[in-house]
């Protein structure tokens, strides 16, 4: 029961904070980061993300797509304590989902 209550409170607080911040963040998200968010439906490797976006240069992907998404809290690492691990994956956060939802034209649902 305690875990369920904690989860509910966490969800409510996340929704509240996300709602307050999303207007500011949405305006500041570059098209490249939006592209990254739009393909990130499950935890993926860096190489998978690059391939899905049709990008070959790792440094460009990291600097223009991945780092801004991580710094903005829109994407998170599955292994944050091991950023260079071969097992590292990236997944979209609640904030990232909110940015995608806000960017969607009215009347369009996923």
C-alpha positions in Angstrom: 0.0 0.0 0.0 2.8 2.4 0.8 4.5 1.8 -2.5 1.3 2.4 -4.3 0.7 5.7 -2.5 4.3 6.8 -3.1 3.9 6.0 -6.8 0.6 8.0 -7.0 2.2 11.0 -5.2 5.3 10.8 -7.5 3.1 10.7 -10.6 1.0 13.7 -9.3 4.1 15.8 -8.5 5.8 14.9 -11.8 2.6 15.9 -13.7 2.5 19.2 -11.8 6.1 20.1 -12.3 6.1 19.0 -15.9 3.1 21.2 -16.5 4.8 24.2 -15.0 8.0 23.8 -16.9 6.8 22.4 -20.2 5.8 25.8 -21.7 9.3 27.2 -21.2 11.1 24.0 -22.3 9.0 23.5 -25.5 10.0 26.8 -26.9 13.6 26.1 -26.3 13.8 22.6 -27.8 15.6 22.5 -31.2 14.3 20.5 -34.1 17.1 18.0 -33.8 16.1 17.2 -30.2 12.5 16.9 -31.3 13.6 14.4 -34.0 15.5 12.4 -31.4 12.5 12.3 -29.1 10.1 11.3 -31.9 12.0 8.1 -32.6 12.8 7.2 -28.9 9.9 4.8 -28.1 11.9 2.3 -26.1 15.4 2.3 -24.5 17.9 2.4 -27.3 21.7 2.3 -27.8 23.4 5.4 -29.2 24.2 3.6 -32.4 20.6 2.6 -32.8 19.5 6.2 -32.3 22.0 7.4 -34.9 21.0 4.9 -37.4 17.3 5.7 -37.0 18.1 9.3 -37.6 20.3 8.5 -40.6 23.4 10.1 -38.9 26.9 8.7 -39.3 29.1 11.2 -37.4 29.1 10.2 -33.6 30.4 13.5 -32.4 27.8 15.5 -34.3 25.0 13.3 -33.0 26.3 13.6 -29.4 26.8 17.4 -29.5 23.6 18.4 -31.4 21.1 15.7 -30.5 21.9 13.7 -27.5 23.7 16.1 -25.1 21.0 18.8 -25.4 18.3 16.2 -24.8 20.1 14.9 -21.7 20.9 18.3 -20.4 17.3 19.4 -20.8 16.1 16.3 -18.9 14.2 15.1 -22.0 16.2 11.9 -22.3 17.9 9.9 -19.6 20.6 7.2 -19.4 19.6 3.7 -18.2 23.0 3.4 -16.5 23.7 7.0 -15.3 26.6 5.9 -13.2 28.3 4.3 -16.2 28.0 6.7 -19.1 30.5 4.9 -21.3 29.2 1.4 -20.7 28.6 -0.8 -23.8 25.3 -1.6 -22.1 24.2 2.0 -22.0 20.8 2.8 -23.4 18.8 6.0 -23.6 15.1 6.5 -22.9 12.6 9.4 -23.1 11.5 11.0 -19.8 8.1 12.3 -18.8 9.4 15.8 -19.8 10.4 14.5 -23.2 7.0 12.9 -23.7 5.4 16.2 -22.7 7.4 18.1 -25.2 6.3 15.7 -28.0 2.7 16.0 -26.9 2.9 19.8 -26.8 4.5 19.9 -30.3 1.7 17.7 -31.8 -0.9 19.7 -33.8 -4.3 20.0 -32.1 -6.6 17.1 -32.8 -3.8 14.6 -33.6 -3.3 11.7 -31.2 -0.5 9.2 -31.3 
